[in-house]
Amino acid sequence: MTSIKHNLMTVKQQIEQACQQAHRPVEQVSLLAVSKKKPAEQIAQAHSAGQKQFGESYVQEAVEKVTQLQHLTDIEWHFIGPIQSNKTKAIAENFAWVHSVDRAKIAERLNEQRGNQDTPLQVCLQVNISGEASKSGATVEQLPELLALVDNSEHLVLRGLMAIPEKNSSAQSFEQMQALFLQYQAQYPTLDTLSMGMSGDMTAAINSGSTMVRVGTAIFGSREA
């Protein structure tokens, strides 16, 4: 069986090749290992191979793994799934980053519930760039108000934008996301993260300025539904 360590090396080589094609320094793109539906043991294996950033989408499952792996003090947990209002407290208390803030109510609850932490929560706003009814995310028109809200929140730090484009329009959507990112980066100095691109479209995302790609299957193998 191919090891997680080997898989990580392969993915990092793919990132490096994509950066070379895009004429970008490889240091500009970080790898978020998507570990949802994968056991804590496999996360620990990836951590021992040098991976520090892990993305989770299901709150209860994630909190169990955060607790199991709390001895690995340099793991950085990212929440990347849709957010229900009744889950914000657990997210605020257990994660360093959240990529999927898409409405004011969620931002306000995360800010309030992060208040008892020593560090602020790093926030990306999810944009439904393809306009798909089945996907979460703010519209382009809703972004200015949401950006201002997060930027003015005491316990949140506005870090970036995140998108999961429709597969058959990903290249165009990536270009639109890059334009939005550059537009708002000029307005908000803390905005430094463009979270987009997965195993199948990583190269196109990096070519359009992605600074963080989210890869799961290529690292951990296929996961159960």
C-alpha positions, 0 to 999 in steps of 0.5 A, spaced: 500 500 500 502 506 498 504 510 504 501 517 506 508 520 506 509 518 499 502 521 497 504 527 500 511 527 497 507 526 490 502 532 491 507 537 493 511 535 487 505 537 483 504 543 487 511 545 485 510 543 478 504 547 477 507 553 481 513 553 476 508 553 470 505 559 473 511 562 474 510 563 482 514 561 488 512 554 491 512 558 497 506 562 495 502 556 495 500 551 502 497 545 502 491 543 506 490 536 507 483 534 507 482 529 513 474 528 513 472 521 514 479 519 516 481 516 522 486 520 527 491 515 526 492 517 519 492 524 520 498 522 525 501 519 520 501 525 515 503 529 521 509 525 522 511 526 515 511 534 516 504 536 514 501 541 519 494 543 516 488 539 516 481 541 514 475 538 516 468 538 514 463 535 520 464 538 527 462 532 531 467 528 528 472 533 527 472 535 535 473 528 537 479 528 532 482 534 535 481 531 542 485 525 540 491 529 537 491 534 542 498 532 544 500 534 537 501 541 539 503 544 532 497 541 528 493 547 525 485 545 524 481 548 519 474 548 518 472 547 511 464 545 511 458 548 511 456 551 518 450 551 521 448 556 527 448 551 532 455 548 531 458 555 531 460 554 538 464 548 537 468 551 531 470 557 535 473 553 540 476 548 536 479 551 530 484 556 528 481 557 521 474 557 518 474 557 510 466 557 510 463 563 513 458 565 508 453 570 512 453 575 517 449 571 522 455 566 522 460 571 523 457 574 529 456 568 532 463 566 531 466 572 533 462 572 540 464 565 541 471 566 540 471 571 545 474 566 550 480 564 546 487 567 547 487 568 539 483 570 534 479 566 529 482 566 522 476 567 517 476 566 509 469 568 506 466 562 502 463 565 495 458 561 491 462 563 485 458 559 480 451 561 483 450 553 484 443 553 488 446 546 491 452 550 494 453 554 500 457 561 499 455 568 499 454 572 492 459 577 489 454 582 491 454 580 498 461 580 499 462 587 501 458 587 507 460 581 509 468 583 508 467 589 513 463 585 518 469 580 519 474 586 518 471 589 524 470 583 529 474 583 535 475 576 535 476 574 528 481 576 523 479 577 515 484 572 511 481 571 505 476 568 500 474 561 499 471 557 493 468 551 490 467 552 483 462 548 478 467 543 475 465 544 468 467 552 469 472 552 474 478 555 470 473 561 469 471 561 476 478 561 478 479 567 474 473 571 477 475 569 484 482 572 483 480 578 480 475 579 487 481 577 491 486 582 488 480 587 488 479 586 496 486 585 498 487 592 496 482 594 501 484 589 507 491 589 508 490 582 512 487 579 506 492 574 504 489 567 502 485 565 496 483 558 498 481 554 492 483 548 488 483 541 489 486 534 486 482 535 480 483 542 478 489 544 483 494 546 477 488 551 474 487 554 481 494 555 482 495 558 475 489 563 477 493 565 484 490 560 489 495 560 495 492 554 499 489 548 495 485 543 499 487 535 497 484 529 501 483 523 496 490 524 493 493 524 500 489 519 504 485 515 499 478 514 497 473 515 503 467 512 505 461 516 503 
